[in-house]
Amino acid sequence: MRARFDEHKDEKDLRKAKKLLLDGQRELFLKSHPQPIKFTEAPGGVAFQRTSPPPDWLLDVWHPLEKAQYPEYFAQREIRKKEYIERWEKDFGKPDSEISH
């Protein structure tokens, strides 16, 4: 099938190209397995998008002893959080104290 594709890849006649495409699709359908393997976590699998990733704020409620196990990560995380807040305040302004409480 690949050799035939390479042979006709520069076909100029659109009617002939469409017929070749339809014939190739039909052959692929006829030769494909009736029950293809689908990995569980892949699209079409039974467990695809069953679990959602944990939210980012969950790391903020870790105990300090847990955070101490990963000092570089949490130091970088604090820097990133400050940068995010500064960028937010630059784009949207500081929140009003009356509204936020």
C-alpha positions in Angstrom: 0.0 0.0 0.0 2.9 2.4 0.8 4.6 1.6 -2.5 1.4 2.5 -4.4 1.1 5.7 -2.4 4.6 6.7 -3.3 4.0 5.7 -6.9 0.9 8.0 -7.2 1.9 10.8 -4.8 2.1 13.4 -7.7 -1.1 12.5 -9.4 -2.6 15.6 -11.1 -6.0 14.1 -12.2 -8.2 14.8 -9.1 -10.8 12.2 -10.1 -8.1 9.5 -10.3 -6.6 10.7 -7.1 -9.9 10.6 -5.3 -10.6 7.1 -6.6 -7.1 6.0 -5.4 -7.8 7.5 -2.0 -11.2 5.8 -1.6 -9.7 2.5 -2.7 -6.9 2.8 -0.2 -9.3 3.7 2.6 -11.5 0.7 1.7 -8.5 -1.6 1.7 -7.3 -0.3 5.0 -10.8 -0.9 6.5 -10.9 -4.4 5.1 -7.4 -5.3 6.4 -7.7 -3.7 9.8 -8.4 -5.9 12.9 -12.0 -6.0 13.9 -11.1 -5.4 17.6 -8.0 -3.1 17.6 -6.0 -2.8 20.7 -6.7 0.4 22.6 -4.5 1.3 25.5 -6.5 2.2 28.5 -5.2 5.7 29.0 -5.0 6.6 25.3 -7.9 8.3 23.4 -10.6 5.8 22.9 -9.4 3.7 25.8 -11.7 2.9 28.8 -9.7 5.1 31.2 -9.0 8.0 29.0 -9.4 11.3 31.0 -11.0 9.4 33.9 -8.7 11.0 36.5 -8.0 14.7 36.5 -4.6 16.0 37.6 -4.5 17.4 41.2 -4.9 21.2 41.4 -1.8 23.3 41.8 -3.0 24.9 45.1 -2.7 21.5 46.8 1.0 22.0 47.1 0.4 25.2 49.1 -1.2 23.1 51.9 1.7 20.7 52.4 3.2 20.5 55.8 6.6 22.4 56.1 8.3 19.1 56.8 7.0 17.7 53.6 8.2 20.8 51.7 11.6 20.5 53.3 12.1 17.3 51.4 12.2 19.3 48.1 13.8 22.6 49.0 14.9 23.6 45.5 11.5 22.9 44.0 9.6 24.9 46.6 12.0 27.8 46.5 11.6 28.0 42.7 7.8 27.7 43.2 7.7 30.7 45.5 9.6 32.7 43.0 7.2 31.7 40.3 4.2 32.5 42.4 5.5 36.0 43.2 6.2 36.6 39.4 2.6 35.4 38.6 1.1 37.7 41.2 3.2 40.7 39.9 2.2 39.9 36.3 -1.5 39.7 37.3 -1.4 43.0 39.2 0.3 44.6 36.3 -2.3 43.4 33.8 -5.5 43.7 35.9 -4.5 45.9 38.9 -4.6 45.1 42.6 -7.9 43.6 43.9 -10.1 46.0 46.0 -10.0 45.2 49.7 -13.8 45.8 50.0 -14.6 43.2 47.3 -12.1 40.6 48.3 -13.5 40.3 51.9 
